[in-house]
């Protein structure tokens, strides 16, 4: 460095000295130190770059920012218009309800002075504003009634007709049709959905909840958006899409979900989580729906599986590993395994329809129970049907079996002799009871059932208690109040009620 300075002409040496004084950090912990090579390079690029090129680059960036700003302004105006429209409709309905309630209260105070015809006219106004149009109160009441329990639209229309007849004292000449009620329900649902989606667009992130359910020949696929409602300070879920998918695969689910959220103006990059069940096309790490969605949307969402469903899968895998894999993934087989023993116990004692048609010896569950009671004085409740994939059902059936095993042994020895003495006994029915007796006396098989129960009591039940906490009843929050889910809608949980 010094040799280079010595070889410089005298005027350049003065410039070099000036350079050393200038290219220093003016302040901070590196004050008076020579600036880094990176900053020196940037300074050289700034000096050598042509001013026209720099101005052109800044102008292009400015044009792009203006375009983005105009697009955001247009979207903002559309959202503001929707909010104003929904808000004005809501205020209008609230004002009408308040005015109508005030009118009713006033009528009640003056009831002694109101003629019957005037009272009837006021009641009619509650249902209809004129002969062709129903009142907003009627729309509100009908949609609320249709959402109570499992009330059908037909039952809702009939209930409203009875209320009208009760208040006016005469049946209506023309009344609400199911088609009209369905239209109201769709319109109100659409307003609620748009309001929920608008709230989700204001959040920095959101999640997706998806599931499919088969109803007859149709496979319905539902997409829900999960977000935090900052106004109410509670978590919120809004159904955004419901469609019939002929074939649920990882690809079809990913495409349908991505289409649903983009159609509603939601940014896929803000999606952080998926809440799903644990089916292969959902949870697969190669062709699963979440993997396909991440590739198509160029995001990195995380799947949150159903905890209870995962527990059932884990314990079913434990049973398969501990006691051997069954030849059949569903249903009964003649392999001596705990599930097959429990299923056979249920089938021989409670696997009869209410009708005796087509059953061996016209047998019924009540007759089997009476035979136990008459022979042994032993009374027991109905067996829980064990179902593969619902491990809690199998655990309950195993507990029932162990408590009744001694009674079963004594009963089967007597009952098989009676069946053998009866010439009309079907051979398959007799062979089932003989197989049941053999398995009752199979020490290894019964030890496996005891191991299953011990494992369930020490691991499965404590984990289930941890999952559900002090309230085992699933609830959802609707309009700031907790509502219990309807029976029969707990696909991956314990039964709604065990038959006693």
C-alpha positions as CSV (number, residue, x, y, z in Angstrom):
1,X,0.0,0.0,0.0
2,X,2.8,2.4,0.9
3,X,4.7,1.5,-2.2
4,X,1.6,2.3,-4.3
5,X,1.3,5.7,-2.6
6,X,5.0,6.5,-3.2
7,X,4.7,5.8,-6.9
8,X,1.7,8.1,-7.2
9,X,2.2,11.6,-8.8
10,X,2.3,14.4,-6.2
11,X,-1.3,15.6,-7.0
12,X,-2.7,12.1,-6.5
13,X,-1.0,11.7,-3.2
14,X,-3.0,14.7,-1.9
15,X,-6.2,13.0,-3.2
16,X,-5.2,9.8,-1.5
17,X,-4.8,11.6,1.8
18,X,-8.2,13.2,1.3
19,X,-9.7,9.7,0.6
20,X,-8.3,8.3,3.8
21,X,-9.9,11.2,5.8
22,X,-13.2,10.9,4.0
23,X,-13.8,7.1,3.8
24,X,-14.1,6.7,7.6
25,X,-17.1,6.0,9.8
26,X,-18.2,9.4,11.2
27,X,-19.8,8.0,14.4
28,X,-20.8,4.9,16.4
29,X,-18.6,2.2,17.8
30,X,-16.6,2.1,14.6
31,X,-15.9,5.8,14.5
32,X,-12.8,6.9,12.6
33,X,-12.3,3.4,11.2
34,X,-12.1,2.8,7.4
35,X,-15.5,1.9,6.1
36,X,-16.1,-1.8,5.0
37,X,-15.2,-3.0,1.4
38,X,-19.0,-3.6,0.9
39,X,-19.8,0.1,1.4
40,X,-16.8,1.1,-0.7
41,X,-18.2,-1.1,-3.6
42,X,-21.7,0.5,-3.2
43,X,-20.2,4.0,-3.3
44,X,-18.3,3.1,-6.5
45,X,-21.4,1.6,-8.2
46,X,-23.4,4.8,-7.3
47,X,-20.7,7.0,-8.9
48,X,-20.3,4.9,-12.0
49,X,-24.0,4.2,-12.7
50,X,-25.4,6.5,-15.3
51,X,-28.0,9.0,-13.8
52,X,-30.4,8.4,-16.7
53,X,-30.5,4.6,-15.9
54,X,-31.1,5.3,-12.3
55,X,-33.9,7.7,-13.0
56,X,-35.5,5.3,-15.4
57,X,-35.4,2.5,-12.7
58,X,-36.9,4.8,-10.1
59,X,-39.6,5.9,-12.5
60,X,-40.6,2.2,-13.3
61,X,-40.8,1.4,-9.6
62,X,-42.9,4.4,-9.0
63,X,-45.3,3.4,-11.8
64,X,-45.6,-0.1,-10.4
65,X,-46.3,1.2,-6.9
66,X,-49.0,3.5,-8.3
67,X,-50.7,0.5,-10.1
68,X,-50.7,-1.5,-6.9
69,X,-52.1,1.4,-5.0
70,X,-55.0,1.9,-7.5
71,X,-55.8,-1.8,-7.3
72,X,-55.8,-1.8,-3.5
73,X,-58.0,1.3,-3.5
74,X,-60.6,-0.4,-5.8
75,X,-60.7,-3.4,-3.6
76,X,-61.0,-1.3,-0.5
77,X,-64.0,0.6,-2.0
78,X,-65.7,-2.7,-2.9
79,X,-65.3,-4.0,0.7
80,X,-66.4,-0.7,2.2
81,X,-69.5,-0.8,0.0
82,X,-70.3,-4.4,1.1
83,X,-69.8,-3.4,4.8
84,X,-72.1,-0.4,4.4
85,X,-74.8,-2.5,2.6
86,X,-74.7,-5.2,5.3
87,X,-74.6,-2.6,8.1
88,X,-77.5,-0.6,6.7
89,X,-79.6,-3.7,6.3
90,X,-78.8,-4.8,9.8
91,X,-79.7,-1.4,11.2
92,X,-82.9,-1.3,9.2
93,X,-84.0,-4.7,10.6
94,X,-83.0,-3.8,14.1
95,X,-85.0,-0.6,13.9
96,X,-88.1,-2.4,12.5
97,X,-87.8,-5.0,15.3
98,X,-87.6,-2.3,18.0
99,X,-90.5,-0.4,16.5
100,X,-92.6,-3.6,16.3
101,X,-91.8,-4.6,19.8
102,X,-92.7,-1.1,21.0
103,X,-96.0,-1.4,19.1
104,X,-96.8,-4.7,20.7
105,X,-96.0,-3.4,24.2
106,X,-98.2,-0.4,23.6
107,X,-101.0,-2.7,22.4
108,X,-100.6,-4.9,25.5
109,X,-100.9,-1.8,27.8
110,X,-104.0,-0.8,25.9
111,X,-105.4,-4.3,25.4
112,X,-108.6,-3.5,27.2
113,X,-109.3,-0.7,24.7
114,X,-108.2,-2.4,21.5
115,X,-111.0,-4.1,19.5
116,X,-110.4,-7.6,18.3
117,X,-110.1,-6.5,14.7
118,X,-107.3,-4.1,15.5
119,X,-105.4,-6.7,17.5
120,X,-105.8,-9.1,14.6
121,X,-104.5,-6.5,12.2
122,X,-101.4,-5.8,14.3
123,X,-100.7,-9.5,14.5
124,X,-101.0,-9.8,10.8
125,X,-98.4,-7.0,10.4
126,X,-96.0,-9.1,12.4
127,X,-96.1,-11.8,9.7
128,X,-96.8,-9.8,6.5
129,X,-96.3,-6.2,5.5
130,X,-98.9,-6.6,2.8
131,X,-100.6,-9.5,1.0
132,X,-97.5,-10.3,-1.1
133,X,-94.6,-9.6,1.2
134,X,-93.6,-11.1,4.5
135,X,-92.2,-8.9,7.2
136,X,-88.5,-8.9,8.3
137,X,-89.6,-10.3,11.7
138,X,-91.1,-13.3,9.9
139,X,-87.9,-13.9,8.0
140,X,-85.9,-13.7,11.2
141,X,-88.2,-16.0,13.1
142,X,-88.4,-18.6,10.4
143,X,-84.6,-18.9,10.0
144,X,-84.2,-19.1,13.7
145,X,-86.8,-21.9,14.1
146,X,-85.2,-23.9,11.2
147,X,-81.9,-23.9,13.0
148,X,-83.3,-25.4,16.3
149,X,-82.1,-29.0,16.7
150,X,-82.9,-31.0,13.5
151,X,-86.0,-29.1,12.4
152,X,-86.8,-29.5,8.8
153,X,-88.0,-26.7,6.5
154,X,-91.4,-28.4,6.3
155,X,-91.7,-28.6,10.1
156,X,-90.7,-24.9,10.3
157,X,-93.4,-23.8,7.9
158,X,-96.0,-25.8,9.8
159,X,-94.9,-24.5,13.2
160,X,-95.2,-20.9,12.0
161,X,-98.6,-21.6,10.6
162,X,-99.8,-23.0,13.9
163,X,-98.4,-19.9,15.7
164,X,-100.3,-17.7,13.3
165,X,-103.5,-19.6,13.8
166,X,-103.0,-19.5,17.6
167,X,-102.6,-15.7,17.6
168,X,-105.3,-14.8,15.1
169,X,-107.8,-17.5,15.9
170,X,-108.2,-18.6,12.2
171,X,-105.9,-20.5,9.7
172,X,-104.2,-18.4,7.0
173,X,-105.7,-18.4,3.5
174,X,-102.2,-18.4,1.9
175,X,-99.1,-19.5,3.7
176,X,-95.4,-19.7,3.5
177,X,-94.0,-22.4,1.1
178,X,-91.0,-24.6,1.7
179,X,-89.4,-23.1,-1.4
180,X,-89.7,-19.5,0.0
181,X,-88.4,-20.6,3.3
182,X,-85.4,-22.3,1.7
183,X,-84.7,-19.1,-0.3
184,X,-84.7,-17.0,2.9
185,X,-82.4,-19.4,4.6
186,X,-79.9,-19.3,1.7
187,X,-80.0,-15.5,1.6
188,X,-79.5,-15.1,5.4
189,X,-76.7,-17.7,5.3
190,X,-75.1,-15.8,2.4
191,X,-75.1,-12.6,4.4
192,X,-73.6,-14.3,7.4
193,X,-71.0,-16.0,5.3
194,X,-69.9,-12.8,3.5
195,X,-69.7,-11.0,6.9
196,X,-67.5,-13.8,8.3
197,X,-65.3,-13.9,5.2
198,X,-64.8,-10.1,5.4
199,X,-63.6,-10.4,8.9
200,X,-61.2,-13.1,7.9
201,X,-59.7,-10.9,5.1
202,X,-58.8,-8.3,7.8
203,X,-56.8,-10.8,9.8
204,X,-53.1,-11.3,9.3
205,X,-53.5,-15.1,9.1
206,X,-56.2,-17.8,9.1
207,X,-56.7,-21.5,9.1
208,X,-58.8,-24.0,7.1
209,X,-61.0,-26.8,8.4
210,X,-62.1,-29.3,5.8
211,X,-64.0,-32.6,5.9
212,X,-66.1,-34.8,3.7
213,X,-69.2,-36.8,4.5
214,X,-71.1,-39.4,2.5
215,X,-74.9,-39.1,2.3
216,X,-76.4,-41.9,0.2
217,X,-74.9,-41.5,-3.3
218,X,-73.4,-38.1,-2.7
219,X,-70.0,-37.2,-1.1
220,X,-70.2,-33.7,0.3
221,X,-67.0,-31.7,0.9
222,X,-67.1,-28.7,3.2
223,X,-64.5,-25.9,3.6
224,X,-64.5,-23.7,6.7
225,X,-62.3,-20.7,7.5
226,X,-61.0,-20.3,11.0
227,X,-59.9,-16.9,12.3
228,X,-59.8,-14.7,15.3
229,X,-62.7,-12.2,15.6
230,X,-60.9,-9.1,17.0
231,X,-64.2,-7.3,17.6
232,X,-65.7,-10.0,19.8
233,X,-62.3,-11.3,20.9
234,X,-63.2,-15.0,20.3
235,X,-62.2,-17.6,17.7
236,X,-64.6,-17.8,14.8
237,X,-65.4,-20.4,12.1
238,X,-67.3,-19.6,8.8
239,X,-68.4,-22.2,6.3
240,X,-67.3,-20.9,2.9
241,X,-67.9,-23.8,0.5
242,X,-70.1,-27.0,0.3
243,X,-70.0,-29.1,-2.8
244,X,-70.5,-32.6,-4.0
245,X,-67.1,-34.3,-4.9
246,X,-67.5,-37.5,-6.9
247,X,-64.0,-38.6,-5.9
248,X,-62.2,-37.3,-2.8
249,X,-58.4,-37.4,-3.5
250,X,-55.6,-35.3,-2.3
251,X,-55.5,-33.5,-5.6
252,X,-59.3,-32.8,-5.9
253,X,-59.5,-31.6,-2.2
254,X,-56.5,-29.3,-2.7
255,X,-57.9,-27.8,-5.9
256,X,-61.4,-27.4,-4.5
257,X,-60.0,-25.7,-1.3
258,X,-57.7,-23.4,-3.2
259,X,-60.5,-22.4,-5.6
260,X,-62.9,-21.8,-2.6
261,X,-60.6,-19.4,-0.7
262,X,-59.4,-17.5,-3.8
263,X,-63.0,-17.0,-5.0
264,X,-63.8,-15.3,-1.7
265,X,-60.8,-13.0,-2.0
266,X,-58.6,-14.7,0.7
267,X,-54.9,-14.7,0.2
268,X,-53.6,-18.4,0.3
269,X,-50.2,-17.2,1.6
270,X,-52.0,-16.1,4.9
271,X,-53.2,-19.7,5.4
272,X,-51.2,-21.2,8.3
273,X,-53.0,-24.4,9.3
274,X,-55.4,-27.1,8.1
275,X,-57.6,-29.0,10.6
276,X,-58.5,-32.4,9.1
277,X,-59.1,-36.0,9.9
278,X,-56.4,-38.5,9.4
279,X,-57.4,-40.2,6.2
280,X,-54.6,-41.0,3.7
281,X,-55.7,-38.6,1.0
282,X,-55.6,-35.8,3.6
283,X,-52.5,-36.6,5.7
284,X,-50.3,-38.3,3.1
285,X,-46.8,-36.9,3.0
286,X,-46.4,-37.3,-0.7
287,X,-49.8,-37.0,-2.4
288,X,-51.9,-35.8,0.5
289,X,-54.2,-32.8,0.2
290,X,-52.0,-30.5,2.3
291,X,-48.9,-31.4,0.3
292,X,-50.8,-30.7,-3.0
293,X,-52.2,-27.4,-1.6
294,X,-48.7,-26.2,-0.6
295,X,-47.3,-26.9,-4.0
296,X,-50.1,-25.3,-5.9
297,X,-50.3,-22.1,-3.7
298,X,-46.5,-22.0,-3.0
299,X,-47.1,-21.9,0.8
300,X,-46.1,-24.0,3.8
301,X,-49.2,-24.7,5.8
302,X,-49.2,-27.2,8.7
303,X,-51.8,-29.9,9.3
304,X,-53.5,-30.3,12.7
305,X,-55.1,-33.7,12.8
306,X,-58.1,-34.7,14.9
307,X,-56.6,-35.7,18.2
308,X,-59.2,-38.2,19.2
309,X,-59.1,-39.8,15.8
310,X,-55.3,-40.1,16.0
311,X,-55.6,-41.8,19.4
312,X,-58.0,-44.4,17.9
313,X,-55.5,-45.0,15.1
314,X,-52.6,-45.4,17.5
315,X,-54.4,-47.8,19.8
316,X,-55.7,-49.8,16.8
317,X,-52.2,-50.1,15.6
318,X,-51.1,-51.2,19.1
319,X,-53.8,-54.0,19.0
320,X,-52.6,-55.1,15.6
321,X,-49.0,-55.2,16.6
322,X,-49.6,-56.9,19.9
323,X,-52.2,-59.5,18.8
324,X,-51.5,-59.9,15.1
325,X,-53.0,-58.5,12.0
326,X,-56.5,-59.6,11.1
327,X,-57.1,-61.2,7.7
328,X,-60.0,-58.7,7.3
329,X,-59.7,-55.0,7.9
330,X,-63.4,-54.8,8.6
331,X,-65.9,-57.2,10.0
332,X,-65.6,-60.6,11.7
333,X,-63.2,-63.4,10.9
334,X,-62.6,-66.9,12.5
335,X,-59.1,-65.9,13.6
336,X,-58.7,-66.1,17.4
337,X,-58.2,-62.4,18.2
338,X,-59.7,-60.1,20.8
339,X,-61.8,-58.1,18.3
340,X,-63.3,-61.3,16.8
341,X,-64.1,-62.7,20.2
342,X,-65.8,-59.5,21.3
343,X,-67.7,-59.3,18.0
344,X,-68.9,-62.9,18.3
345,X,-70.0,-62.3,21.9
346,X,-72.1,-59.3,20.8
347,X,-73.5,-61.1,17.7
348,X,-74.7,-64.2,19.7
349,X,-76.2,-62.1,22.5
350,X,-77.4,-58.9,20.8
351,X,-76.9,-59.2,17.1
352,X,-80.6,-59.8,16.4
353,X,-82.9,-57.4,14.7
354,X,-86.2,-56.3,16.3
355,X,-87.9,-58.5,13.8
356,X,-87.3,-62.3,14.1
357,X,-87.4,-62.9,10.4
358,X,-84.4,-64.7,9.0
359,X,-82.9,-65.3,12.4
360,X,-81.9,-68.8,13.6
361,X,-84.7,-70.4,15.6
362,X,-86.4,-67.0,15.5
363,X,-84.0,-65.9,18.2
364,X,-84.2,-62.5,19.8
365,X,-81.9,-60.6,22.2
366,X,-84.6,-60.5,24.9
367,X,-85.0,-64.3,24.7
368,X,-81.2,-64.8,25.3
369,X,-81.4,-62.5,28.3
370,X,-84.4,-64.4,29.7
371,X,-82.5,-67.7,29.4
372,X,-79.5,-66.3,31.3
373,X,-81.9,-64.9,33.9
374,X,-83.9,-68.2,34.2
375,X,-80.9,-70.5,34.2
376,X,-78.3,-68.6,36.2
377,X,-80.2,-65.7,37.7
378,X,-77.8,-63.5,35.9
379,X,-79.0,-60.2,34.3
380,X,-76.8,-58.1,32.1
381,X,-77.2,-55.0,29.9
382,X,-76.9,-54.9,26.2
383,X,-73.4,-55.5,24.7
384,X,-71.7,-52.6,23.0
385,X,-71.0,-53.4,19.4
386,X,-67.3,-53.3,18.8
387,X,-66.3,-51.3,15.6
388,X,-62.9,-51.4,13.9
389,X,-61.4,-47.9,13.9
390,X,-63.5,-46.8,17.0
391,X,-61.3,-48.2,19.8
392,X,-63.4,-46.9,22.6
393,X,-66.3,-49.1,21.5
394,X,-64.0,-52.1,21.6
395,X,-62.7,-51.3,25.0
396,X,-66.2,-51.0,26.5
397,X,-67.2,-54.4,24.9
398,X,-64.0,-56.0,26.3
399,X,-64.9,-54.8,29.9
400,X,-68.4,-56.2,29.5
401,X,-67.0,-59.5,28.3
402,X,-64.6,-60.0,31.2
403,X,-67.3,-59.2,33.7
404,X,-69.6,-61.8,32.1
405,X,-67.1,-64.5,31.1
406,X,-67.9,-67.0,33.9
407,X,-71.6,-66.7,33.2
408,X,-70.9,-67.2,29.5
409,X,-69.0,-70.4,30.1
410,X,-71.7,-71.9,32.2
411,X,-74.5,-70.8,29.8
412,X,-72.8,-72.0,26.6
413,X,-72.2,-75.5,28.0
414,X,-75.9,-75.9,28.7
415,X,-77.1,-74.0,25.6
416,X,-75.0,-76.0,23.1
417,X,-76.4,-79.3,24.5
418,X,-79.9,-77.9,24.0
419,X,-79.0,-76.9,20.4
420,X,-77.5,-80.3,19.6
421,X,-80.7,-82.0,20.9
422,X,-82.9,-79.8,18.6
423,X,-83.1,-81.2,15.1
424,X,-84.1,-77.8,13.7
425,X,-80.9,-76.0,14.8
426,X,-79.0,-74.5,11.8
427,X,-75.5,-75.9,11.5
428,X,-73.9,-72.4,11.2
429,X,-75.7,-71.2,14.4
430,X,-74.5,-74.2,16.3
431,X,-70.9,-73.8,15.0
432,X,-70.9,-70.2,16.1
433,X,-71.8,-71.1,19.7
434,X,-69.2,-73.9,19.6
435,X,-66.5,-71.4,18.4
436,X,-67.6,-69.0,21.2
437,X,-67.1,-71.8,23.8
438,X,-63.7,-72.6,22.4
439,X,-62.6,-69.0,22.6
440,X,-64.1,-68.6,26.1
441,X,-61.7,-71.5,27.2
442,X,-58.7,-70.2,25.2
443,X,-56.4,-68.9,27.9
444,X,-54.1,-67.0,25.5
445,X,-57.0,-65.2,23.9
446,X,-58.5,-64.2,27.2
447,X,-55.1,-63.0,28.5
448,X,-55.0,-60.8,25.4
449,X,-58.4,-59.3,26.2
450,X,-57.2,-58.6,29.7
451,X,-54.1,-56.9,28.3
452,X,-56.3,-54.8,26.0
453,X,-58.4,-53.6,28.9
454,X,-55.4,-52.9,31.1
455,X,-53.8,-50.9,28.3
456,X,-57.0,-49.0,27.7
457,X,-57.5,-48.2,31.4
458,X,-53.9,-47.0,31.9
459,X,-53.4,-45.2,28.6
460,X,-56.4,-44.7,26.5
461,X,-58.9,-43.5,29.1
462,X,-56.5,-41.0,30.8
463,X,-55.5,-39.6,27.4
464,X,-59.2,-39.3,26.5
465,X,-59.9,-37.5,29.8
466,X,-57.0,-35.2,29.0
467,X,-58.4,-34.5,25.6
468,X,-62.0,-33.7,26.6
469,X,-61.2,-32.2,30.0
470,X,-64.0,-31.8,32.5
471,X,-66.7,-31.4,29.8
472,X,-66.9,-34.5,27.5
473,X,-69.8,-33.0,25.6
474,X,-68.7,-31.1,22.4
475,X,-70.0,-27.6,22.1
476,X,-69.7,-24.7,19.7
477,X,-70.1,-21.0,20.3
478,X,-73.0,-19.4,18.5
479,X,-73.9,-15.7,19.1
480,X,-71.9,-15.5,22.3
481,X,-73.4,-18.7,23.8
482,X,-72.3,-22.3,24.0
483,X,-74.5,-24.7,22.0
484,X,-74.3,-28.5,22.4
485,X,-73.8,-30.4,19.2
486,X,-76.6,-32.6,18.0
487,X,-76.5,-36.3,18.6
488,X,-74.9,-38.6,16.1
489,X,-72.4,-36.0,14.9
490,X,-69.2,-37.2,16.6
491,X,-67.5,-39.2,14.0
492,X,-64.2,-39.8,15.9
493,X,-65.4,-39.9,19.5
494,X,-67.1,-42.2,22.0
495,X,-70.8,-43.0,21.4
496,X,-73.4,-40.4,22.3
497,X,-74.9,-42.9,24.7
498,X,-73.9,-46.4,25.5
499,X,-76.9,-48.7,25.5
500,X,-77.5,-49.9,29.1
